[in-house]
Amino acid sequence: MAKATFGGGCFWCIEAAFKELDGVEAAVSGYAGGETDDPTYREVCSGTTGHAEVVQIEYDPTVIGYDELLEVFFAVHDPTQLDRQGPDVGSQYRSIVLYHDDDQRGLAESYVEALEEAGDYDDPVVTELEPLERFYRAEPKHQDYFEENPSDAYCRMHAQPKIEKVRERFREKVEA
C-alpha cells in the first residue's frame, strides 16, 4: 500500500470523492501543513494553526497510480482559488498536495505544469506543493462524514456533485 495526501477545500467532500475509486483502501480526513501539534477542528477552523483540511489516501498502486489520483484531485476542486473552495474561505481550505517522496513531488510538479500549459483556467493554478511532515487524523465525527450524513444540506450541495463527477468522468476507475 502507498499513501497520498491532498487538500482541496472541506475534507468531507474530498474524502467522499476518493472513496469512490477502485484501489483506494482508505481515505482519512485530517490536518497537515501547519505548525501546531495535534490541532483540533476548532483550532484549524480558526485559521491560526497553519494547517489545511486534508485527506490522506491509502491506495494500492497496482490498481490505481498516483498520477491517476492527481487527475481526480484536480478534477474535483478548483486549483485556482486561493485559500478557499466554494463557500469555505480561509487558508485551511487551500489547494495543497503534500507529497510523501520525491517521486510524488515530481509527478505533482509535472501535473501542475501541464495544467498551466494547457491553459484551461483563466487564473493561475495556486496549488501548494509541500513535503508531508505530519498528518493529524481529524476527530471521529469527521471521518466518513458524507456516508454518515448523506442528507446533510452541505454534503448534498458540495460533496454529492464531486462524487457524481468522479462516477461520470472516471467511470473506469470507480469501484463496482
Residue pairs with C-beta under 8 A, 6 or more apart in sequence:
1 25
1 58
1 59
1 60
2 58
2 59
2 60
2 61
2 66
2 100
3 56
3 57
3 58
3 59
3 100
4 56
4 57
4 59
4 66
4 69
4 100
4 104
5 32
5 54
5 55
5 56
5 57
5 97
5 98
5 99
5 100
5 132
5 135
6 14
6 54
6 55
6 57
6 69
6 73
6 96
6 97
6 98
7 14
7 32
7 33
7 52
7 53
7 54
7 55
7 93
7 94
7 95
7 96
7 98
8 14
8 73
8 76
8 77
8 79
8 85
8 95
8 96
9 53
9 77
9 84
9 85
9 86
9 88
9 93
9 95
9 158
10 53
10 85
10 88
10 93
10 154
10 158
10 159
11 29
11 30
11 53
11 54
11 55
11 138
11 142
12 29
12 142
12 145
12 146
12 154
12 155
12 158
12 159
13 76
13 146
13 155
13 158
13 159
13 162
14 27
14 54
14 55
14 73
14 76
14 77
14 162
15 27
15 28
15 29
15 55
15 143
15 144
15 145
15 146
16 145
16 146
16 147
16 155
16 159
16 162
16 163
17 72
17 76
17 159
17 162
17 163
17 165
17 166
18 24
18 27
18 55
18 57
18 69
18 72
18 166
19 27
19 147
20 163
20 166
20 167
20 170
20 174
20 175
21 59
21 64
21 69
21 72
21 166
21 170
21 173
21 174
21 175
22 63
22 64
22 173
22 174
22 175
22 176
23 59
23 60
23 61
23 62
23 63
23 64
23 173
24 57
24 58
24 59
24 64
24 175
25 58
25 59
25 60
26 57
26 58
27 55
27 56
27 57
27 58
28 55
28 56
28 57
28 58
28 137
28 138
28 143
29 53
29 54
29 55
29 137
29 138
29 142
29 143
29 145
30 53
30 54
30 55
30 56
30 135
30 136
30 137
30 138
31 39
31 44
31 49
31 51
31 52
31 53
31 54
31 135
31 136
31 138
32 51
32 52
32 54
32 56
32 96
32 98
32 132
32 133
32 134
32 135
32 136
33 50
33 51
33 52
33 54
33 96
33 98
33 128
33 130
33 133
34 44
34 49
34 50
34 51
34 52
35 49
35 50
36 43
36 48
36 49
36 50
36 51
37 134
38 136
39 49
39 51
39 136
40 139
41 138
41 139
41 142
43 49
44 51
44 53
44 92
45 90
45 92
47 90
47 91
47 92
49 92
50 91
51 92
51 136
52 91
52 92
52 93
52 94
52 96
53 92
53 93
53 138
54 96
54 98
54 135
56 135
57 69
59 69
64 173
66 103
66 104
66 107
67 107
67 111
68 173
70 97
70 107
70 108
70 111
71 111
71 170
72 166
72 170
72 173
73 97
74 111
74 115
74 127
75 165
75 166
75 169
75 170
76 162
76 165
76 166
77 85
77 95
77 162
78 85
78 95
79 95
79 112
79 115
79 121
79 125
79 126
79 127
80 121
80 122
80 123
80 124
80 125
80 126
81 95
81 126
82 94
82 126
83 89
83 90
83 91
83 93
83 94
84 90
84 93
84 94
85 93
85 95
86 158
87 158
94 126
94 128
95 125
95 126
95 127
95 128
96 127
96 128
96 129
96 130
97 104
97 108
97 127
97 128
97 129
97 130
98 130
98 131
98 132
98 135
99 105
99 108
99 129
99 130
99 131
99 132
100 131
100 132
105 129
105 131
108 129
109 129
112 125
112 127
112 129
115 121
115 125
116 124
116 125
137 143
145 152
145 155
146 152
146 155
146 159
146 163
149 155
150 156
166 173
166 174
167 174
